Amino acid sequence: MAGIIYTLLAVIFGAFVLWMVWSVLNRGSKNRIASLKVEDIEKSANELIQKYGNDALSEADKLARECIAIGDFQGETIWKLVSKEIRKIQSLGPQN
């Protein structure tokens, strides 16, 4: 019984440490993202669509994955916002 309790405490402590590390790495990113202009996201989405066409969404997702791979959480969030904007633009269809 004592072994189970120690194991449970170790798991809880490990989860707490991971949460603390994540919050230190991600601190302040919400404020920085909030200062990003919607126009910049729209412009980036449109530029990717012009450059990559139907592959723009996969390109934005790839850039988000590259950011997370190097620990750039802010960059990942920005590219996810660009991906969301690309989906919105593509769902509207061609504009005349």
VOKOL-348980 format. One record per residue: residue number from 1; x, y, z of N, C-alpha, C, CB in turn; residue in three letters. Coordinates in steps of 0.1 Angstrom, whole numbers. Each point is the difference from the previous one (the first is absolute). Glycine has a CB too. Layout:
<sites>
<site sedren="NUM" n_east="X" n_north="Y" n_up="Z" ca_east="X" ca_north="Y" ca_up="Z" c_east="X" c_north="Y" c_up="Z" cb_east="X" cb_north="Y" cb_up="Z" tigu="ala"/>
...
</sites>
This chain:
<sites>
<site sedren="1" n_east="8" n_north="-12" n_up="0" ca_east="-8" ca_north="12" ca_up="0" c_east="9" c_north="13" c_up="0" cb_east="-18" cb_north="-13" cb_up="12" tigu="met"/>
<site sedren="2" n_east="28" n_north="12" n_up="-4" ca_east="9" ca_north="12" ca_up="1" c_east="7" c_north="3" c_up="-14" cb_east="4" cb_north="-5" cb_up="24" tigu="ala"/>
<site sedren="3" n_east="-1" n_north="-6" n_up="-31" ca_east="6" ca_north="1" ca_up="-13" c_east="-9" c_north="7" c_up="-10" cb_east="13" cb_north="-20" cb_up="4" tigu="gly"/>
<site sedren="4" n_east="-26" n_north="18" n_up="-3" ca_east="-10" ca_north="6" ca_up="-9" c_east="0" c_north="15" c_up="3" cb_east="-13" cb_north="-22" cb_up="-2" tigu="ile"/>
<site sedren="5" n_east="12" n_north="25" n_up="15" ca_east="0" ca_north="14" ca_up="4" c_east="12" c_north="8" c_up="-5" cb_east="-14" cb_north="-7" cb_up="20" tigu="ile"/>
<site sedren="6" n_east="26" n_north="1" n_up="-18" ca_east="12" ca_north="7" ca_up="-5" c_east="0" c_north="2" c_up="-15" cb_east="12" cb_north="-10" cb_up="20" tigu="tyr"/>
<site sedren="7" n_east="-17" n_north="0" n_up="-27" ca_east="0" ca_north="0" ca_up="-14" c_east="-10" c_north="11" c_up="-5" cb_east="6" cb_north="-24" cb_up="-2" tigu="thr"/>
<site sedren="8" n_east="-17" n_north="25" n_up="9" ca_east="-10" ca_north="10" ca_up="-3" c_east="5" c_north="14" c_up="3" cb_east="-18" cb_north="-16" cb_up="5" tigu="leu"/>
<site sedren="9" n_east="25" n_north="18" n_up="6" ca_east="6" ca_north="13" ca_up="3" c_east="11" c_north="3" c_up="-10" cb_east="-5" cb_north="-4" cb_up="24" tigu="leu"/>
<site sedren="10" n_east="13" n_north="-5" n_up="-28" ca_east="10" ca_north="2" ca_up="-10" c_east="-6" c_north="5" c_up="-14" cb_east="15" cb_north="-17" cb_up="11" tigu="ala"/>
<site sedren="11" n_east="-26" n_north="11" n_up="-15" ca_east="-7" ca_north="4" ca_up="-12" c_east="-5" c_north="14" c_up="1" cb_east="-6" cb_north="-25" cb_up="-4" tigu="val"/>
<site sedren="12" n_east="-1" n_north="27" n_up="15" ca_east="-6" ca_north="14" ca_up="3" c_east="11" c_north="10" c_up="0" cb_east="-19" cb_north="-10" cb_up="13" tigu="ile"/>
<site sedren="13" n_east="30" n_north="7" n_up="-7" ca_east="12" ca_north="10" ca_up="1" c_east="5" c_north="2" c_up="-14" cb_east="6" cb_north="-7" cb_up="23" tigu="phe"/>
<site sedren="14" n_east="-4" n_north="-4" n_up="-31" ca_east="5" ca_north="1" ca_up="-13" c_east="-9" c_north="9" c_up="-9" cb_east="10" cb_north="-22" cb_up="2" tigu="gly"/>
<site sedren="15" n_east="-23" n_north="20" n_up="-1" ca_east="-10" ca_north="8" ca_up="-8" c_east="1" c_north="15" c_up="5" cb_east="-15" cb_north="-20" cb_up="-3" tigu="ala"/>
<site sedren="16" n_east="17" n_north="22" n_up="15" ca_east="1" ca_north="14" ca_up="5" c_east="13" c_north="7" c_up="-5" cb_east="-12" cb_north="-7" cb_up="21" tigu="phe"/>
<site sedren="17" n_east="23" n_north="-1" n_up="-21" ca_east="13" ca_north="6" ca_up="-6" c_east="-2" c_north="3" c_up="-15" cb_east="13" cb_north="-13" cb_up="17" tigu="val"/>
<site sedren="18" n_east="-19" n_north="4" n_up="-24" ca_east="-2" ca_north="2" ca_up="-15" c_east="-9" c_north="13" c_up="-2" cb_east="2" cb_north="-25" cb_up="-4" tigu="leu"/>
<site sedren="19" n_east="-12" n_north="26" n_up="12" ca_east="-9" ca_north="12" ca_up="-1" c_east="8" c_north="13" c_up="3" cb_east="-20" cb_north="-14" cb_up="7" tigu="trp"/>
<site sedren="20" n_east="28" n_north="13" n_up="3" ca_east="8" ca_north="12" ca_up="4" c_east="10" c_north="4" c_up="-11" cb_east="-2" cb_north="-6" cb_up="24" tigu="met"/>
<site sedren="21" n_east="9" n_north="-4" n_up="-30" ca_east="9" ca_north="2" ca_up="-11" c_east="-8" c_north="6" c_up="-12" cb_east="15" cb_north="-18" cb_up="8" tigu="val"/>
<site sedren="22" n_east="-26" n_north="13" n_up="-11" ca_east="-8" ca_north="5" ca_up="-12" c_east="-4" c_north="14" c_up="3" cb_east="-8" cb_north="-23" cb_up="-5" tigu="trp"/>
<site sedren="23" n_east="3" n_north="26" n_up="17" ca_east="-4" ca_north="14" ca_up="3" c_east="11" c_north="10" c_up="0" cb_east="-18" cb_north="-10" cb_up="13" tigu="ser"/>
<site sedren="24" n_east="30" n_north="6" n_up="-10" ca_east="12" ca_north="9" ca_up="0" c_east="3" c_north="2" c_up="-15" cb_east="9" cb_north="-8" cb_up="22" tigu="val"/>
<site sedren="25" n_east="-9" n_north="-2" n_up="-30" ca_east="4" ca_north="1" ca_up="-14" c_east="-11" c_north="9" c_up="-8" cb_east="12" cb_north="-22" cb_up="1" tigu="leu"/>
<site sedren="26" n_east="-24" n_north="21" n_up="3" ca_east="-11" ca_north="6" ca_up="-7" c_east="-4" c_north="13" c_up="7" cb_east="-8" cb_north="-22" cb_up="-7" tigu="asn"/>
<site sedren="27" n_east="15" n_north="27" n_up="17" ca_east="-4" ca_north="12" ca_up="7" c_east="-1" c_north="12" c_up="-9" cb_east="10" cb_north="-10" cb_up="21" tigu="arg"/>
<site sedren="28" n_east="-20" n_north="17" n_up="-20" ca_east="-2" ca_north="13" ca_up="-7" c_east="-4" c_north="-1" c_up="-14" cb_east="17" cb_north="8" cb_up="15" tigu="gly"/>
<site sedren="29" n_east="-18" n_north="-20" n_up="-21" ca_east="-3" ca_north="-2" ca_up="-14" c_east="-14" c_north="6" c_up="-3" cb_east="15" cb_north="-20" cb_up="-1" tigu="ser"/>
<site sedren="30" n_east="-24" n_north="18" n_up="10" ca_east="-14" ca_north="5" ca_up="-3" c_east="0" c_north="15" c_up="-2" cb_east="-9" cb_north="-18" cb_up="14" tigu="lys"/>
<site sedren="31" n_east="17" n_north="26" n_up="-6" ca_east="1" ca_north="14" ca_up="-2" c_east="6" c_north="4" c_up="-13" cb_east="1" cb_north="2" cb_up="25" tigu="asn"/>
<site sedren="32" n_east="10" n_north="-9" n_up="-29" ca_east="6" ca_north="3" ca_up="-12" c_east="-9" c_north="-3" c_up="-12" cb_east="22" cb_north="-5" cb_up="11" tigu="arg"/>
<site sedren="33" n_east="-29" n_north="-6" n_up="-10" ca_east="-9" ca_north="-4" ca_up="-11" c_east="-12" c_north="10" c_up="-1" cb_east="6" cb_north="-24" cb_up="3" tigu="ile"/>
<site sedren="34" n_east="-10" n_north="29" n_up="8" ca_east="-11" ca_north="10" ca_up="0" c_east="4" c_north="13" c_up="-7" cb_east="-8" cb_north="-10" cb_up="22" tigu="ala"/>
<site sedren="35" n_east="21" n_north="13" n_up="-22" ca_east="4" ca_north="12" ca_up="-6" c_east="2" c_north="-2" c_up="-15" cb_east="11" cb_north="7" cb_up="21" tigu="ser"/>
<site sedren="36" n_east="-12" n_north="-19" n_up="-26" ca_east="1" ca_north="-3" ca_up="-15" c_east="-13" c_north="5" c_up="-7" cb_east="15" cb_north="-20" cb_up="5" tigu="leu"/>
<site sedren="37" n_east="-13" n_north="27" n_up="-16" ca_east="-12" ca_north="6" ca_up="-7" c_east="-6" c_north="-11" c_up="-8" cb_east="10" cb_north="23" cb_up="0" tigu="lys"/>
<site sedren="38" n_east="-24" n_north="-22" n_up="-1" ca_east="-7" ca_north="-10" ca_up="-8" c_east="4" c_north="2" c_up="-15" cb_east="-19" cb_north="1" cb_up="16" tigu="val"/>
<site sedren="39" n_east="22" n_north="11" n_up="-20" ca_east="4" ca_north="3" ca_up="-14" c_east="13" c_north="-8" c_up="-3" cb_east="-11" cb_north="23" cb_up="1" tigu="glu"/>
<site sedren="40" n_east="20" n_north="-24" n_up="8" ca_east="12" ca_north="-8" ca_up="-2" c_east="-3" c_north="-14" c_up="-3" cb_east="13" cb_north="16" cb_up="15" tigu="asp"/>
<site sedren="41" n_east="-22" n_north="-22" n_up="-7" ca_east="-4" ca_north="-14" ca_up="-2" c_east="-6" c_north="-2" c_up="-14" cb_east="-3" cb_north="-2" cb_up="25" tigu="ile"/>
<site sedren="42" n_east="-6" n_north="11" n_up="-28" ca_east="-7" ca_north="0" ca_up="-13" c_east="10" c_north="1" c_up="-12" cb_east="-21" cb_north="10" cb_up="11" tigu="glu"/>
<site sedren="43" n_east="30" n_north="-1" n_up="-9" ca_east="10" ca_north="2" ca_up="-10" c_east="9" c_north="-12" c_up="-2" cb_east="0" cb_north="24" cb_up="5" tigu="lys"/>
<site sedren="44" n_east="4" n_north="-30" n_up="6" ca_east="8" ca_north="-12" ca_up="-1" c_east="-7" c_north="-12" c_up="-6" cb_east="12" cb_north="7" cb_up="20" tigu="ser"/>
<site sedren="45" n_east="-25" n_north="-8" n_up="-17" ca_east="-8" ca_north="-11" ca_up="-6" c_east="-2" c_north="3" c_up="-15" cb_east="-12" cb_north="-3" cb_up="22" tigu="ala"/>
<site sedren="46" n_east="10" n_north="15" n_up="-26" ca_east="-2" ca_north="3" ca_up="-14" c_east="13" c_north="-3" c_up="-8" cb_east="-18" cb_north="17" cb_up="6" tigu="asn"/>
<site sedren="47" n_east="29" n_north="-13" n_up="0" ca_east="13" ca_north="-2" ca_up="-6" c_east="3" c_north="-15" c_up="-2" cb_east="8" cb_north="21" cb_up="10" tigu="glu"/>
<site sedren="48" n_east="-11" n_north="-29" n_up="0" ca_east="2" ca_north="-15" ca_up="-1" c_east="-9" c_north="-5" c_up="-11" cb_east="6" cb_north="-2" cb_up="24" tigu="leu"/>
<site sedren="49" n_east="-19" n_north="6" n_up="-25" ca_east="-9" ca_north="-4" ca_up="-10" c_east="5" c_north="3" c_up="-14" cb_east="-19" cb_north="2" cb_up="16" tigu="ile"/>
<site sedren="50" n_east="24" n_north="10" n_up="-17" ca_east="6" ca_north="4" ca_up="-13" c_east="12" c_north="-8" c_up="-4" cb_east="-9" cb_north="23" cb_up="4" tigu="gln"/>
<site sedren="51" n_east="17" n_north="-26" n_up="6" ca_east="13" ca_north="-7" ca_up="-3" c_east="-3" c_north="-15" c_up="-2" cb_east="13" cb_north="17" cb_up="13" tigu="lys"/>
<site sedren="52" n_east="-21" n_north="-23" n_up="-4" ca_east="-2" ca_north="-15" ca_up="0" c_east="-13" c_north="-5" c_up="-5" cb_east="15" cb_north="0" cb_up="19" tigu="tyr"/>
<site sedren="53" n_east="-24" n_north="9" n_up="-22" ca_east="-14" ca_north="-4" ca_up="-5" c_east="-7" c_north="-9" c_up="10" cb_east="9" cb_north="2" cb_up="-23" tigu="gly"/>
<site sedren="54" n_east="-13" n_north="-14" n_up="18" ca_east="-8" ca_north="-9" ca_up="9" c_east="9" c_north="-6" c_up="11" cb_east="-15" cb_north="-5" cb_up="-20" tigu="asn"/>
<site sedren="55" n_east="28" n_north="6" n_up="18" ca_east="9" ca_north="-6" ca_up="11" c_east="3" c_north="10" c_up="11" cb_east="10" cb_north="-15" cb_up="-18" tigu="asp"/>
<site sedren="56" n_east="-16" n_north="27" n_up="18" ca_east="3" ca_north="10" ca_up="9" c_east="-2" c_north="-5" c_up="15" cb_east="-6" cb_north="18" cb_up="-18" tigu="ala"/>
<site sedren="57" n_east="-5" n_north="-25" n_up="20" ca_east="-4" ca_north="-4" ca_up="13" c_east="11" c_north="-10" c_up="5" cb_east="-25" cb_north="3" cb_up="-5" tigu="leu"/>
<site sedren="58" n_east="29" n_north="-13" n_up="-3" ca_east="10" ca_north="-9" ca_up="4" c_east="13" c_north="7" c_up="3" cb_east="-12" cb_north="-19" cb_up="-13" tigu="ser"/>
<site sedren="59" n_east="15" n_north="29" n_up="5" ca_east="13" ca_north="8" ca_up="2" c_east="-1" c_north="7" c_up="14" cb_east="3" cb_north="3" cb_up="-25" tigu="glu"/>
<site sedren="60" n_east="-14" n_north="3" n_up="28" ca_east="-1" ca_north="7" ca_up="13" c_east="1" c_north="-10" c_up="12" cb_east="-15" cb_north="18" cb_up="-11" tigu="ala"/>
<site sedren="61" n_east="8" n_north="-29" n_up="9" ca_east="1" ca_north="-11" ca_up="10" c_east="14" c_north="-5" c_up="2" cb_east="-23" cb_north="-6" cb_up="-5" tigu="asp"/>
<site sedren="62" n_east="31" n_north="5" n_up="-6" ca_east="14" ca_north="-4" ca_up="0" c_east="8" c_north="10" c_up="8" cb_east="-3" cb_north="-13" cb_up="-22" tigu="lys"/>
<site sedren="63" n_east="1" n_north="26" n_up="19" ca_east="7" ca_north="10" ca_up="7" c_east="-3" c_north="0" c_up="15" cb_east="0" cb_north="14" cb_up="-21" tigu="leu"/>
<site sedren="64" n_east="-12" n_north="-17" n_up="25" ca_east="-4" ca_north="0" ca_up="14" c_east="7" c_north="-12" c_up="7" cb_east="-22" cb_north="10" cb_up="-6" tigu="ala"/>
<site sedren="65" n_east="23" n_north="-22" n_up="-1" ca_east="7" ca_north="-11" ca_up="5" c_east="15" c_north="3" c_up="2" cb_east="-17" cb_north="-16" cb_up="-11" tigu="arg"/>
<site sedren="66" n_east="23" n_north="23" n_up="1" ca_east="14" ca_north="3" ca_up="1" c_east="2" c_north="9" c_up="12" cb_east="3" cb_north="-2" cb_up="-25" tigu="glu"/>
<site sedren="67" n_east="-12" n_north="12" n_up="27" ca_east="2" ca_north="9" ca_up="12" c_east="-1" c_north="-8" c_up="13" cb_east="-10" cb_north="18" cb_up="-13" tigu="cys"/>
<site sedren="68" n_east="1" n_north="-27" n_up="14" ca_east="-1" ca_north="-8" ca_up="13" c_east="12" c_north="-9" c_up="2" cb_east="-25" cb_north="1" cb_up="-2" tigu="ile"/>
<site sedren="69" n_east="30" n_north="-6" n_up="-9" ca_east="12" ca_north="-9" ca_up="0" c_east="12" c_north="7" c_up="7" cb_east="-8" cb_north="-12" cb_up="-20" tigu="ala"/>
<site sedren="70" n_east="9" n_north="26" n_up="18" ca_east="11" ca_north="7" ca_up="5" c_east="-4" c_north="7" c_up="13" cb_east="9" cb_north="3" cb_up="-23" tigu="ile"/>
<site sedren="71" n_east="-21" n_north="-5" n_up="28" ca_east="-5" ca_north="6" ca_up="12" c_east="-5" c_north="14" c_up="-1" cb_east="17" cb_north="-14" cb_up="11" tigu="gly"/>
<site sedren="72" n_east="-20" n_north="18" n_up="-23" ca_east="-6" ca_north="14" ca_up="-3" c_east="-15" c_north="-1" c_up="1" cb_east="20" cb_north="6" cb_up="-15" tigu="asp"/>
<site sedren="73" n_east="-25" n_north="-5" n_up="28" ca_east="-14" ca_north="-1" ca_up="2" c_east="-8" c_north="12" c_up="-6" cb_east="5" cb_north="-13" cb_up="21" tigu="phe"/>
<site sedren="74" n_east="1" n_north="24" n_up="-21" ca_east="-7" ca_north="12" ca_up="-5" c_east="-1" c_north="-1" c_up="-15" cb_east="9" cb_north="14" cb_up="18" tigu="gln"/>
<site sedren="75" n_east="2" n_north="-19" n_up="-25" ca_east="-1" ca_north="-2" ca_up="-14" c_east="-10" c_north="-10" c_up="-4" cb_east="24" cb_north="6" cb_up="-1" tigu="gly"/>
<site sedren="76" n_east="-25" n_north="-17" n_up="9" ca_east="-10" ca_north="-10" ca_up="-3" c_east="-14" c_north="6" c_up="0" cb_east="16" cb_north="-18" cb_up="10" tigu="glu"/>
<site sedren="77" n_east="-18" n_north="26" n_up="1" ca_east="-14" ca_north="6" ca_up="1" c_east="-3" c_north="9" c_up="-12" cb_east="3" cb_north="-2" cb_up="25" tigu="thr"/>
<site sedren="78" n_east="7" n_north="9" n_up="-29" ca_east="-2" ca_north="9" ca_up="-11" c_east="-4" c_north="-8" c_up="-13" cb_east="16" cb_north="17" cb_up="10" tigu="ile"/>
<site sedren="79" n_east="-8" n_north="-27" n_up="-13" ca_east="-2" ca_north="-8" ca_up="-12" c_east="-14" c_north="-7" c_up="1" cb_east="25" cb_north="-3" cb_up="-3" tigu="trp"/>
<site sedren="80" n_east="-29" n_north="-1" n_up="15" ca_east="-13" ca_north="-6" ca_up="2" c_east="-11" c_north="10" c_up="-3" cb_east="9" cb_north="-16" cb_up="17" tigu="lys"/>
<site sedren="81" n_east="-7" n_north="29" n_up="-13" ca_east="-10" ca_north="10" ca_up="-4" c_east="0" c_north="2" c_up="-15" cb_east="4" cb_north="11" cb_up="22" tigu="leu"/>
<site sedren="82" n_east="8" n_north="-11" n_up="-28" ca_east="0" ca_north="1" ca_up="-15" c_east="-7" c_north="-12" c_up="-6" cb_east="22" cb_north="13" cb_up="1" tigu="val"/>
<site sedren="83" n_east="-20" n_north="-25" n_up="4" ca_east="-7" ca_north="-11" ca_up="-5" c_east="-16" c_north="1" c_up="1" cb_east="20" cb_north="-14" cb_up="6" tigu="ser"/>
<site sedren="84" n_east="-24" n_north="19" n_up="5" ca_east="-14" ca_north="3" ca_up="2" c_east="-5" c_north="10" c_up="-10" cb_east="2" cb_north="-5" cb_up="25" tigu="lys"/>
<site sedren="85" n_east="5" n_north="15" n_up="-28" ca_east="-4" ca_north="10" ca_up="-9" c_east="0" c_north="-6" c_up="-15" cb_east="10" cb_north="19" cb_up="15" tigu="glu"/>
<site sedren="86" n_east="0" n_north="-27" n_up="-18" ca_east="0" ca_north="-7" ca_up="-13" c_east="-13" c_north="-8" c_up="-2" cb_east="26" cb_north="0" cb_up="0" tigu="ile"/>
<site sedren="87" n_east="-29" n_north="-8" n_up="11" ca_east="-12" ca_north="-8" ca_up="-1" c_east="-13" c_north="9" c_up="-3" cb_east="11" cb_north="-17" cb_up="16" tigu="arg"/>
<site sedren="88" n_east="-11" n_north="28" n_up="-9" ca_east="-11" ca_north="9" ca_up="-2" c_east="-1" c_north="6" c_up="-14" cb_east="2" cb_north="6" cb_up="24" tigu="lys"/>
<site sedren="89" n_east="9" n_north="-2" n_up="-29" ca_east="1" ca_north="5" ca_up="-14" c_east="-4" c_north="-10" c_up="-10" cb_east="18" cb_north="16" cb_up="7" tigu="ile"/>
<site sedren="90" n_east="-12" n_north="-28" n_up="-5" ca_east="-3" ca_north="-11" ca_up="-10" c_east="-14" c_north="-5" c_up="1" cb_east="24" cb_north="-7" cb_up="2" tigu="gln"/>
<site sedren="91" n_east="-31" n_north="8" n_up="10" ca_east="-14" ca_north="-4" ca_up="1" c_east="-9" c_north="10" c_up="-7" cb_east="6" cb_north="-11" cb_up="21" tigu="ser"/>
<site sedren="92" n_east="-2" n_north="23" n_up="-23" ca_east="-8" ca_north="10" ca_up="-7" c_east="1" c_north="-2" c_up="-15" cb_east="4" cb_north="16" cb_up="19" tigu="leu"/>
<site sedren="93" n_east="6" n_north="-23" n_up="-23" ca_east="1" ca_north="-2" ca_up="-15" c_east="6" c_north="12" c_up="-7" cb_east="-20" cb_north="-15" cb_up="1" tigu="gly"/>
<site sedren="94" n_east="22" n_north="14" n_up="-14" ca_east="6" ca_north="11" ca_up="-7" c_east="-8" c_north="13" c_up="1" cb_east="10" cb_north="-17" cb_up="-16" tigu="pro"/>
<site sedren="95" n_east="-3" n_north="27" n_up="18" ca_east="-6" ca_north="14" ca_up="0" c_east="2" c_north="7" c_up="-13" cb_east="4" cb_north="1" cb_up="25" tigu="gln"/>
<site sedren="96" n_east="-14" n_north="5" n_up="-30" ca_east="0" ca_north="8" ca_up="-12" c_east="1" c_north="15" c_up="3" cb_east="-13" cb_north="-18" cb_up="-12" tigu="asn"/>
</sites>
